[in-house]
Amino acid sequence: MRLLFLFTDGVGLGLHDPGINPLARAGMPTMAGLLEGRRLVAGSAPLETARASLVALDAVLGVEGLPQSATGQATLLTGRNVPGELGYHYGPKPDPAVAEILRNGNLFSTVARGGGRAAFLNAYPPTYFAAIASGHRLYSAIPLAVTSTGLPLRTVEDLHAGRAISADFTGQGWRDRLGLTATPVLTPEGAGARLADLARESDFSFFEYWPSDYAGHGQDMAAACALLETFDRVLGGLLAAWDDDEGLILITSDHGNLEDLSVRGHTANQIPLLLIGEAAARRAFVEGARDLTHIAPRVLQAMSVV
């Protein structure tokens, strides 16, 4: 079975309070339709609808303090309780201990060893590769897992050729913030359709949407709502192009943040595990899922990878 992992950084299940939670405020008709009128907020999970299954997961994992990106993402990618093993939450970038865990096996490498094709769909601009090469920038957990498997990160050339997607989905950010004015710009719906097309080329595909975490740290309600409304349009394009019989779409996160703009940092809120696809497959996936350690083994089980 094919699986598309749509990772949304820093999205928890917060209060149904439009004063602090943009997920309770933004216009998200695609998500509302998927959840049969509910919002992606605390109290909505567990939920089974015609096309989706939603459960809430613990991201704290029994470790004191607030969840962080490096240890949370490493847990998602390995199935190991990384903060539990280390005794601390850590981020945003992996420290040597987290990096070693990722290099010793992750979803990308396990799928590849099992004979499947794994793909990381994000494109990176030339400045990113230059900063990595110079040592001025470190890989975050997900690109570290990808490169440690031997998979290349996708480039501006891949973006232009339609073989990758920018982190903001449309490519407009590359024009506006990076000055790469030749960047092709997609509509949000077109970006969703491209996600579906690219996912069909692999058994396991992963896309990292990190602007959601930045929006949470920014504490700007209008900007956060605009970002979520774009995401919802992308989701609409993806769902319109996706055949549920061909595989699952998995949407989840590493920790809370965006769902509570009254605080600048991360939260201890549960995070959503949203599965879209054929009913029996998604129900089997979410059954008994309680925390971040349950994601990786269920991905492999759904794909029949030992």
C-alpha positions in Angstrom: 0.0 0.0 0.0 1.2 3.5 -0.9 1.5 6.1 1.9 1.9 9.8 1.8 3.1 11.3 5.1 2.1 15.0 5.3 4.0 16.3 8.3 2.7 19.6 9.8 5.2 21.0 12.3 4.0 22.4 15.6 0.2 21.6 15.3 -1.6 20.4 18.4 -5.1 19.9 19.5 -6.0 23.1 21.4 -9.1 24.7 22.9 -12.0 25.5 20.7 -11.3 29.2 21.3 -11.1 31.4 18.3 -9.4 34.1 20.4 -6.2 32.0 20.8 -6.5 29.1 18.4 -6.4 29.8 14.6 -7.6 26.2 14.0 -10.9 27.3 15.7 -11.0 30.5 13.7 -9.7 30.0 10.2 -12.0 29.2 7.2 -11.1 25.6 6.5 -14.0 24.1 4.5 -12.0 21.1 3.3 -11.1 20.0 6.8 -14.6 20.7 8.0 -16.0 18.5 5.3 -13.5 15.7 6.0 -14.4 15.8 9.7 -18.1 16.2 9.1 -18.4 19.7 10.5 -15.9 19.4 13.4 -12.8 21.5 13.8 -9.3 20.1 14.4 -9.4 20.9 18.1 -9.4 19.2 21.4 -12.5 17.1 21.9 -12.9 16.3 18.2 -10.9 13.1 18.6 -11.5 10.2 18.4 -13.6 10.5 15.2 -14.5 8.2 12.3 -16.0 9.7 9.2 -16.7 8.5 5.7 -13.2 9.3 4.5 -11.1 10.0 7.7 -10.0 8.7 11.1 -8.8 11.1 13.8 -7.2 10.2 17.1 -5.2 12.3 19.6 -1.6 11.4 20.4 0.7 12.2 23.4 3.8 14.1 22.4 5.3 14.5 25.9 6.2 10.8 26.2 6.7 10.8 29.9 9.5 13.2 29.9 9.6 16.4 31.9 9.3 19.7 29.9 7.8 20.7 26.6 8.2 18.6 23.5 10.8 19.8 21.0 11.2 19.3 17.3 14.4 17.2 17.0 13.4 14.6 19.5 9.7 14.6 18.4 10.6 14.2 14.8 13.1 11.5 15.5 10.4 9.6 17.4 8.0 9.9 14.5 10.7 8.6 12.1 12.0 5.7 14.2 9.2 4.6 16.5 11.6 4.9 19.4 10.8 7.1 22.5 13.8 9.3 21.8 13.2 11.8 24.6 12.6 8.9 27.0 15.9 7.2 26.0 17.8 10.4 26.3 16.0 11.8 29.3 15.2 15.2 27.7 13.4 17.0 24.9 15.7 18.7 22.5 15.4 21.0 19.4 15.1 22.5 17.0 18.1 20.7 15.4 19.4 17.3 16.4 22.2 17.1 18.9 24.8 14.3 18.4 22.7 11.8 20.4 19.6 12.4 18.3 21.6 12.4 15.1 23.1 9.0 15.9 19.6 7.6 16.5 18.4 8.9 13.2 21.4 7.5 11.3 20.9 4.1 12.8 17.5 3.6 11.1 14.5 5.6 10.2 11.4 5.2 8.0 13.3 6.2 4.8 16.0 3.7 5.3 13.7 0.9 6.5 11.4 1.3 3.5 14.5 1.3 1.2 15.9 -1.9 2.8 12.6 -3.6 2.4 12.8 -3.0 -1.3 10.4 -0.1 -1.5 10.9 3.3 -2.9 11.0 6.2 -0.4 10.8 9.9 -1.4 11.2 13.2 0.3 9.2 15.7 -1.7 10.5 19.1 -0.4 12.7 21.3 -2.6 15.5 23.3 -1.1 17.0 26.5 -2.5 20.6 27.0 -3.4 21.3 29.1 -0.3 20.3 26.1 1.9 22.9 23.8 0.3 25.5 26.5 0.5 24.9 27.0 4.2 25.0 23.3 4.9 28.3 22.9 2.9 29.9 25.8 4.8 28.9 24.5 8.2 26.8 27.5 9.0 23.7 25.5 9.0 22.9 22.0 10.4 20.3 19.5 9.0 17.1 19.3 10.9 15.9 15.9 11.8 14.0 15.1 8.6 16.6 16.0 6.0 19.2 14.3 8.2 17.2 11.1 8.1 16.8 11.5 4.3 20.5 12.1 3.6 21.7 9.4 6.0 19.7 7.0 3.9 21.6 8.1 0.8 18.6 9.9 -0.8 19.4 13.3 -2.3 17.5 16.4 -1.2 15.5 17.9 -4.1 16.7 21.2 -5.6 15.6 24.3 -7.4 16.0 22.3 -10.7 13.6 19.7 -9.3 11.1 22.4 -8.4 11.2 23.9 -11.9 10.7 20.5 -13.4 7.7 19.6 -11.3 9.6 16.9 -9.3 9.3 18.7 -5.9 7.3 21.2 -3.9 8.5 24.2 -1.9 7.9 24.3 1.8 5.1 26.9 1.4 3.4 24.7 -1.2 3.0 27.3 -3.9 6.5 28.6 -4.4 5.5 32.2 -3.8 7.7 32.4 -0.8 10.8 31.6 -2.9 10.0 34.6 -5.1 9.1 37.0 -2.2 11.6 36.0 0.5 14.5 34.5 -1.5 14.4 36.7 -4.5 14.1 33.7 -6.9 11.8 35.4 -9.2 11.8 32.6 -11.9 10.3 30.2 -9.4 7.1 28.7 -10.9 4.1 29.5 -8.7 1.3 26.9 -8.1 -2.2 27.6 -6.8 -2.8 25.8 -3.5 -5.1 23.4 -5.2 -2.4 22.7 -7.9 0.1 22.1 -5.2 -2.2 19.5 -3.6 -2.7 17.8 -7.0 1.1 17.7 -7.4 1.5 16.1 -4.0 -0.8 13.3 -5.2 1.0 12.9 -8.5 4.5 12.8 -6.9 3.3 10.4 -4.2 2.2 7.9 -6.9 5.9 7.6 -8.0 6.9 6.0 -4.7 5.8 3.6 -2.0 6.5 6.0 0.8 6.5 9.8 0.3 7.1 12.5 2.9 6.4 16.2 2.8 7.5 18.5 5.6 5.4 21.6 6.2 7.4 23.6 8.7 5.8 27.1 8.2 3.0 26.0 10.6 5.5 26.0 13.5 6.9 29.4 12.5 3.4 30.8 12.5 2.8 29.6 16.0 6.0 31.2 17.3 5.0 34.4 15.5 1.7 34.7 17.5 0.0 36.6 14.6 -3.6 35.5 14.4 -4.3 36.9 10.9 -1.1 35.4 9.5 -1.8 32.0 11.1 -5.3 32.0 9.7 -4.1 32.8 6.2 -1.6 30.0 6.4 -4.2 27.5 7.5 -6.6 28.6 4.8 -3.9 28.0 2.2 -3.2 24.6 3.8 -6.9 23.8 3.6 -6.9 24.6 -0.1 -3.9 22.4 -0.7 -5.7 19.6 1.2 -8.7 20.1 -1.1 -6.5 19.7 -4.2 -4.8 16.7 -2.7 -8.1 15.0 -1.8 -9.6 15.7 -5.2 -6.7 14.0 -6.9 -6.3 11.1 -4.4 -7.8 7.6 -4.9 -8.5 6.2 -1.4 -8.1 2.7 -2.7 -4.5 3.3 -3.7 -3.2 4.2 -0.3 -3.3 6.3 2.9 -2.6 10.0 3.6 -1.2 10.5 7.1 -1.2 13.9 8.6 0.4 14.4 12.0 2.8 16.6 14.0 5.7 16.5 16.5 4.4 18.9 19.2 1.8 21.6 19.9 2.4 25.3 19.1 0.2 26.8 16.5 -3.0 25.9 18.3 -2.3 28.4 21.2 -1.1 31.8 20.1 -1.4 33.1 23.7 2.1 31.6 24.3 5.2 32.0 22.1 6.6 28.5 22.7 5.5 24.9 22.4 2.7 23.3 24.3 2.1 20.0 26.0 -1.2 19.5 24.1 -1.9 16.2 22.4 -1.3 16.3 18.6 -3.7 15.0 15.9 -3.2 11.8 13.9 -5.4 12.2 10.9 -5.7 9.3 8.4 -7.4 9.5 5.0 -8.1 6.6 2.8 -9.8 3.2 2.7 -11.8 2.6 5.8 -10.3 -0.8 7.0 -6.7 0.3 6.4 -7.0 3.6 8.3 -9.0 2.0 11.2 -6.3 -0.7 11.5 -3.7 2.1 11.6 -5.2 4.2 14.3 -6.4 1.3 16.6 -4.5 1.5 19.8 -2.4 4.5 18.7 -1.7 6.6 21.8 1.6 8.5 21.3 4.3 9.4 18.8 6.1 6.1 19.1 3.2 4.4 17.4 3.5 6.2 14.0 6.6 4.5 12.4 5.6 0.9 13.1 2.1 1.4 11.8 3.5 3.1 8.7 5.6 0.0 8.0 2.8 -2.4 8.9 0.4 -0.6 6.5 3.0 -0.9 3.8 3.8 -4.5 4.6 7.4 -3.6 5.2 9.2 -5.8 7.8 
